[in-house]
Amino acid sequence: MRRLVFLAAAPLLILSEASAATPREESEHVVLEGETLNGIANRAGVPRERIIEANGLEPPYVVRIGETLAIPRGGGASRTIAARGPSNPDLSQASSYVVAPGDSLGGVALRAGVPRVLIAEANGLEPPYVIRIGQTLKIPRTGAHTVAAGETGFAIAMARGVPWSDIAVANGLDPDAPLRPGARLLIPTVVDAPMKGASSPLPPGTPETRFAWPLSGDVRRSFTERGTSAYHDGLDIRAARGTAVRAAAAGEVLFAGKEEKDFGNLVVIDHGNGWHTAYGFLSRITVKQGHKVARGERIGLVGSSGRARGDELHFEVRHDGAPVDPMPELPETP
């Protein structure tokens, strides 16, 4: 399944005007709030070390808001960063772009203010990322998020419905490193193309529910709306350890791994149309990220990892990143 990425708001890259007669060896970028050297280098398609060298930066390589950085050429004439002009338009708000003579993917990414790797992903490009004159490129777009104290990358990814690996790439972050409170992250807002077999809105009176029960068991704790101290984003369902946990609907595995803070061994499935389900407290995961699964296919086994109170499954349903009560979306009985 190919993901399409769109922008709600993104920082703009400020480029210097280059001479029309003689291509410059570098452009300029004014540092904006929340930007890091890694993120700037990633969006420009230039190794961080070259930016460090060009600007005489010293460890720990902290950049300041308003600071003007020289951005070297990515290497080779094909990577020359052109000035804006009639043949090199400002792409900061564009959702697509038709490749012109002399364009490179790095140059398009820099003018658009979007990481090169996200444009490559949105258009199915593989290294060395060759683009053709006349080719129409989708321009990935991002939103923004300010990290709260104690917030984890996984929690942000769950709330936004975007893989943490995508968020880390967009910001030039080590996905395993802790986040700094107050840091501002670019969030690739992923809108998935409807996949074959994925759930879609059901017309009134349709007997089939959107999702199936992931297992048969007793609901120990029900969904409670946010806004109270006792809120609960899903269902906790008791079952014997090792009981098979099954996909509530067809989809693609968005996450399959360990979430240290709350859920333990966790699987998240993307069902298209903004719908996701999450399965926590597992003793074992039997799928991998990126796998396509069918409704009712086994994805893991009941356990007591994370903050479980005994052997049980934590099950969530989310739509457009927000938790919803699973019960109206499920049959009356498993």
C-alpha positions as CSV (number, residue, x, y, z in Angstrom):
1,M,0.0,0.0,0.0
2,R,1.4,3.3,-1.0
3,R,1.0,6.1,1.5
4,L,0.2,9.7,0.4
5,V,1.4,12.4,2.6
6,F,-0.1,16.0,2.8
7,L,0.8,19.2,4.6
8,A,-1.2,21.1,7.1
9,A,1.7,23.5,7.9
10,A,5.4,23.3,7.4
11,P,8.4,25.6,7.9
12,L,9.7,27.4,4.8
13,L,13.3,27.3,3.6
14,I,14.6,30.7,2.8
15,L,17.0,30.6,-0.2
16,S,19.4,33.3,-1.4
17,E,19.1,34.6,-4.9
18,A,21.7,33.1,-7.1
19,S,23.2,34.6,-10.2
20,A,21.5,33.6,-13.4
21,A,24.8,33.5,-15.2
22,T,26.9,31.7,-12.7
23,P,25.4,28.9,-10.4
24,R,26.3,29.5,-6.8
25,E,28.1,26.8,-4.8
26,E,25.7,27.1,-1.9
27,S,22.3,28.6,-0.8
28,E,21.2,29.9,2.5
29,H,18.7,28.8,5.1
30,V,17.3,30.8,8.0
31,V,16.8,28.6,11.0
32,L,13.1,28.4,12.2
33,E,11.7,27.5,15.6
34,G,12.0,23.8,16.4
35,E,14.5,23.0,13.6
36,T,17.6,20.9,14.2
37,L,20.8,20.6,12.2
38,N,19.9,17.0,11.3
39,G,16.4,18.0,10.1
40,I,17.8,20.8,7.9
41,A,20.4,18.5,6.4
42,N,17.8,15.8,5.7
43,R,15.5,18.2,4.0
44,A,18.3,19.7,1.9
45,G,19.6,16.3,0.9
46,V,23.1,17.3,2.1
47,P,25.3,15.4,4.6
48,R,25.2,17.1,8.0
49,E,29.0,17.2,8.1
50,R,29.1,19.4,5.0
51,I,26.8,22.0,6.6
52,I,28.9,21.9,9.8
53,E,32.1,22.4,7.8
54,A,30.6,25.2,5.6
55,N,29.5,27.1,8.7
56,G,32.3,26.4,11.1
57,L,30.0,24.9,13.7
58,E,31.3,23.3,16.9
59,P,29.9,20.4,19.0
60,P,27.1,19.9,20.1
61,Y,26.1,21.6,16.8
62,V,23.1,23.6,18.2
63,V,21.6,26.0,15.7
64,R,19.7,29.2,16.8
65,I,16.4,30.6,15.6
66,G,17.1,33.3,13.1
67,E,20.7,32.0,12.3
68,T,21.5,32.0,8.6
69,L,23.2,28.7,7.5
70,A,25.1,28.2,4.3
71,I,23.8,25.1,2.5
72,P,26.5,23.5,0.3
73,R,25.7,21.9,-3.0
74,G,24.8,18.2,-2.6
75,G,27.6,17.2,-4.9
76,G,27.7,17.3,-8.7
77,A,26.0,19.7,-11.1
78,S,22.8,17.7,-11.0
79,R,22.4,18.7,-7.3
80,T,23.0,22.4,-7.7
81,I,20.4,24.3,-5.7
82,A,18.8,26.8,-8.0
83,A,17.5,30.2,-7.1
84,R,13.8,30.9,-7.2
85,G,12.6,32.5,-10.3
86,P,10.2,31.9,-13.2
87,S,11.7,28.5,-13.9
88,N,12.3,27.6,-10.2
89,P,9.0,28.6,-8.5
90,D,8.4,28.7,-4.7
91,L,7.0,25.3,-3.8
92,S,6.4,26.0,-0.1
93,Q,2.6,25.5,-0.5
94,A,2.5,23.2,-3.6
95,S,1.0,19.7,-3.4
96,S,2.5,18.7,-6.8
97,Y,5.2,19.8,-9.1
98,V,6.1,19.0,-12.8
99,V,9.9,18.4,-13.1
100,A,11.7,21.0,-15.2
101,P,15.1,20.9,-16.9
102,G,17.9,21.0,-14.4
103,D,15.8,19.9,-11.4
104,S,17.0,17.4,-8.9
105,L,15.0,15.7,-6.1
106,G,17.1,17.5,-3.5
107,G,16.5,20.9,-5.1
108,V,12.8,20.3,-5.3
109,A,12.7,19.1,-1.7
110,L,14.6,22.2,-0.5
111,R,12.3,24.6,-2.4
112,A,9.3,22.8,-1.0
113,G,10.6,22.7,2.6
114,V,10.0,18.9,2.8
115,P,12.4,16.1,3.5
116,R,13.7,14.5,0.3
117,V,13.0,11.0,1.6
118,L,9.3,11.8,2.1
119,I,9.0,13.0,-1.5
120,A,10.8,9.9,-2.6
121,E,8.4,7.7,-0.6
122,A,5.3,9.5,-1.8
123,N,6.3,8.9,-5.4
124,G,7.8,5.4,-5.1
125,L,11.3,6.6,-6.0
126,E,14.3,4.4,-5.2
127,P,18.0,5.5,-4.8
128,P,19.7,7.3,-6.6
129,Y,16.3,9.1,-6.8
130,V,16.5,10.0,-10.5
131,I,13.6,12.2,-11.7
132,R,12.6,12.9,-15.3
133,I,11.7,16.1,-17.1
134,G,7.9,16.3,-17.3
135,Q,7.3,13.9,-14.4
136,T,4.7,15.0,-11.9
137,L,5.8,14.7,-8.3
138,K,3.5,14.6,-5.3
139,I,4.8,17.0,-2.7
140,P,4.5,15.5,0.8
141,R,3.2,17.8,3.4
142,T,3.5,17.8,7.2
143,G,1.9,19.2,10.3
144,A,3.6,20.1,13.6
145,H,3.6,18.9,17.2
146,T,5.3,20.3,20.4
147,V,6.6,17.5,22.6
148,A,5.2,17.5,26.1
149,A,7.1,16.4,29.2
150,G,7.2,12.6,29.4
151,E,5.8,12.2,26.0
152,T,7.2,9.3,23.9
153,G,7.6,9.1,20.1
154,F,5.3,6.1,20.1
155,A,2.5,8.0,21.9
156,I,2.8,10.8,19.3
157,A,2.7,8.3,16.5
158,M,-0.4,6.6,17.9
159,A,-2.2,9.9,18.4
160,R,-1.4,11.0,14.9
161,G,-1.8,7.7,13.2
162,V,1.6,8.0,11.6
163,P,4.5,5.5,12.0
164,W,7.1,6.8,14.5
165,S,9.8,5.8,11.9
166,D,8.3,8.3,9.4
167,I,8.2,11.1,12.1
168,A,11.9,10.4,13.0
169,V,13.0,10.5,9.4
170,A,11.2,13.8,8.8
171,N,13.0,15.4,11.7
172,G,16.4,13.7,11.4
173,L,16.0,12.0,14.7
174,D,17.4,8.8,16.2
175,P,14.1,6.8,16.6
176,D,15.5,5.2,19.8
177,A,16.6,8.4,21.5
178,P,14.4,10.2,24.1
179,L,12.5,13.3,23.0
180,R,13.3,16.7,24.5
181,P,10.2,18.4,26.0
182,G,9.3,21.5,24.1
183,A,10.9,20.3,20.8
184,R,8.8,21.0,17.8
185,L,8.3,18.1,15.4
186,L,7.2,17.9,11.8
187,I,4.5,15.3,11.5
188,P,3.9,13.6,8.2
189,T,0.1,13.4,8.0
190,V,-0.5,10.1,6.3
191,V,-3.7,9.6,4.3
192,D,-3.8,6.0,3.1
193,A,-5.3,5.0,-0.2
194,P,-8.2,2.6,0.5
195,M,-6.8,-0.9,0.4
196,K,-8.5,-4.0,-0.9
197,G,-10.5,-5.6,1.8
198,A,-10.2,-2.6,4.1
199,S,-13.2,-1.4,6.1
200,S,-15.2,1.4,4.6
201,P,-18.1,3.5,6.0
202,L,-21.2,1.3,6.3
203,P,-24.7,2.5,5.2
204,P,-27.5,2.7,7.8
205,G,-29.1,-0.6,8.5
206,T,-26.2,-2.7,7.3
207,P,-26.1,-5.7,9.7
208,E,-22.3,-6.3,9.4
209,T,-20.2,-4.3,11.9
210,R,-17.1,-2.4,10.9
211,F,-14.9,-4.5,13.1
212,A,-15.0,-8.1,14.6
213,W,-14.0,-8.9,18.1
214,P,-10.3,-9.7,18.3
215,L,-11.0,-12.6,20.7
216,S,-13.6,-14.1,23.0
217,G,-13.4,-13.0,26.6
218,D,-14.8,-10.9,29.5
219,V,-14.5,-7.2,29.3
220,R,-12.8,-6.2,32.5
221,R,-12.7,-2.4,31.8
222,S,-14.7,-0.5,29.3
223,F,-14.1,2.6,27.2
224,T,-14.4,6.0,29.1
225,E,-14.3,9.3,27.4
226,R,-11.4,11.6,27.9
227,G,-11.9,14.7,30.1
228,T,-12.0,12.7,33.4
229,S,-9.2,11.3,35.6
230,A,-10.6,7.8,34.9
231,Y,-10.6,8.0,31.1
232,H,-9.8,4.8,29.3
233,D,-9.1,4.7,25.5
234,G,-10.3,1.2,24.8
235,L,-11.4,-2.2,26.2
236,D,-9.4,-4.5,28.5
237,I,-10.6,-8.1,27.7
238,R,-9.7,-11.0,30.0
239,A,-8.6,-14.3,28.4
240,A,-6.3,-17.2,29.0
241,R,-2.6,-16.6,28.4
242,G,-1.7,-17.7,24.9
243,T,-5.3,-17.2,23.4
244,A,-5.0,-16.1,19.8
245,V,-5.6,-12.4,19.2
246,R,-7.1,-11.7,15.7
247,A,-7.3,-8.7,13.4
248,A,-10.6,-6.9,13.8
249,A,-10.6,-6.0,10.1
250,A,-8.3,-6.2,7.1
251,G,-5.5,-3.8,6.9
252,E,-1.7,-3.2,7.1
253,V,0.4,-3.6,10.2
254,L,1.5,-0.1,11.1
255,F,3.5,-1.1,14.3
256,A,4.5,-4.4,15.7
257,G,6.9,-4.2,18.7
258,K,7.4,-3.2,22.3
259,E,6.0,0.0,23.8
260,E,7.7,0.4,27.2
261,K,5.5,2.9,28.9
262,D,2.0,1.4,28.8
263,F,1.1,-1.3,26.3
264,G,4.0,-3.7,26.3
265,N,4.0,-5.9,23.2
266,L,1.7,-4.0,20.8
267,V,0.3,-4.3,17.3
268,V,-1.3,-1.4,15.5
269,I,-3.2,-2.0,12.2
270,D,-4.2,0.6,9.6
271,H,-7.5,-0.2,8.0
272,G,-7.7,2.8,5.7
273,N,-10.1,5.8,5.7
274,G,-8.5,7.0,8.9
275,W,-9.4,3.9,11.0
276,H,-6.8,2.1,13.2
277,T,-7.0,-0.6,15.8
278,A,-4.4,-1.4,18.5
279,Y,-3.8,-4.6,20.4
280,G,-1.7,-4.4,23.6
281,F,-0.4,-6.5,26.6
282,L,0.5,-9.3,24.2
283,S,2.8,-12.2,25.3
284,R,3.9,-12.7,21.7
285,I,3.5,-10.9,18.4
286,T,3.0,-13.0,15.3
287,V,3.1,-10.4,12.5
288,K,5.6,-7.8,11.4
289,Q,5.3,-4.1,10.4
290,G,4.2,-3.7,6.8
291,H,2.4,-7.1,6.7
292,K,-1.1,-7.1,5.1
293,V,-3.6,-9.0,7.3
294,A,-7.1,-10.3,6.7
295,R,-10.0,-9.9,9.0
296,G,-9.8,-12.6,11.6
297,E,-6.1,-13.4,11.0
298,R,-4.0,-14.1,14.1
299,I,-1.6,-11.2,15.0
300,G,-0.5,-12.2,18.4
301,L,-1.2,-14.0,21.7
302,V,-2.8,-12.8,25.0
303,G,-0.3,-12.0,27.7
304,S,0.4,-9.6,30.6
305,S,3.1,-7.3,29.2
306,G,3.0,-3.5,29.8
307,R,0.6,-2.3,32.5
308,A,-1.7,-5.3,32.2
309,R,-3.5,-6.5,35.4
310,G,-3.2,-10.2,34.6
311,D,-3.6,-12.0,31.3
312,E,-5.7,-9.7,29.1
313,L,-5.9,-7.8,25.9
314,H,-6.0,-4.0,25.6
315,F,-8.0,-3.2,22.5
316,E,-8.4,0.3,21.0
317,V,-10.2,1.7,18.0
318,R,-9.1,5.1,16.6
319,H,-10.5,7.3,13.9
320,D,-8.3,10.1,12.5
321,G,-6.1,9.7,15.5
322,A,-8.8,10.1,18.1
323,P,-9.9,7.2,20.4
324,V,-13.5,6.0,19.9
325,D,-15.7,3.6,21.9
326,P,-15.1,0.2,20.2
327,M,-18.5,-1.2,21.4
328,P,-20.7,0.4,18.7
329,E,-18.3,-0.8,16.0
330,L,-18.4,-4.5,17.2
331,P,-21.0,-7.2,17.1
332,E,-23.1,-7.7,20.2
333,T,-21.2,-11.0,21.0
334,P,-17.7,-12.2,20.0
